[in-house]
Amino acid sequence: MNNEKLIINNNKKRKLKHSATGKVLYSFFVIFYLLFAFACSSAPKKPTAIFTERNIATSQLNLANNTANRGRYEEALLLLTEARRIALGTDDPQLRIKTSMSRGNILYATGHLSEAFIELESAAAEGDASGEKVLASLARIYIIRAELRMEEDRERDNAVLKELTDRLNREINLVKSDSLASAAGYVTLGMVEKLGGRWNEAESAVKKALEIHDKGLFLEDTAYDWFLIASIRSVAGNYNSSIEALWQAIRYDRRAENGFGLASSWQAMGDVQKKAGRNDESRSAYRRSAEIFRALNFIDQAEKLEALL
């Protein structure tokens, strides 16, 4: 289950044009044509043909999630379109839930919270109706995370945070049989605790997710866990330990060859070094981040960082 693998930075969009993902998508279209050239035949499809469609949808879904993890949200949504079509056409509950969650997570990452809520609530309802209890709980974990985003823009309300924490703990208990779903719950719990100013509890929660991701060799997720730990430490004023965590994030994103994650961590490194009063180190980190963003064709982000130099 890869639906929780989304999202730290949420404002980088690029068109799908002459990219590696575009070539992959083109290949999928060719496959679709070869497989379904005779789809208009009146003969009923065999079970193996339906299974093939579902496999293609799953591949599209995984590719969309990986593309979103690299900040290319528009490309990811395009990939999800075909996966969603197959999910609806085969009326496969798991695929319906997973495609809705993936779309909801991308909308969350890009700041379209109202649309994200619609997709995530649809996923939760489908999970409840079809008996997919773990997926339903995972969707509700993502809903809580989206609600938390709204709380970030308001004055802190401890009663609201406690209510979110209680709901989250209930969902974590329901997904304990699924390690990756549990990790998603712990990451979200860390976000809640961070917003409440409970630094130790926040880091402890994220480290539970970190243990799961590191053990399973989920490199990008491990990198994000360290990124979030660095954010918690930075907000708490522990700049040196925050920088140590960012080095860990960089280490794992290098292993995963996730340039978007690397650029984001170097940008965060520049922010933390600046807070610590180390302007030379800050500019050096910003410059490295800008170089990576520009190499990945995230020109707007690169130019913003270059302006700081």
Secondary structure, 3 states (H helix, E strand, C coil): CCCCCCCCCCCCCCCCCCCHHHHHHHHHHHHHHHHCCCCCCCCCCCHHHHHHHHHHHHHHHHHHHHHHHCCCHHHHHHHHHHHHHHHHHHCCHHHHHHHHHHHHHHHHHCCCHHHHHHHHHHHHHHHHHHCCHHHHHHHHHHHHHHHHHHHHCCCCCHHHHHHHHHHHHHHHHHCCCCHHHHHHHHHHHHHHHHHCCCHHHHHHHHHHHHHHHHHCCCHHHHHHHHHHHHHHHHHCCCHHHHHHHHHHHHHHHHHHCCHHHHHHHHHHHHHHHHHCCCHHHHHHHHHHHHHHHHHCCCHHHHHHHHHCC
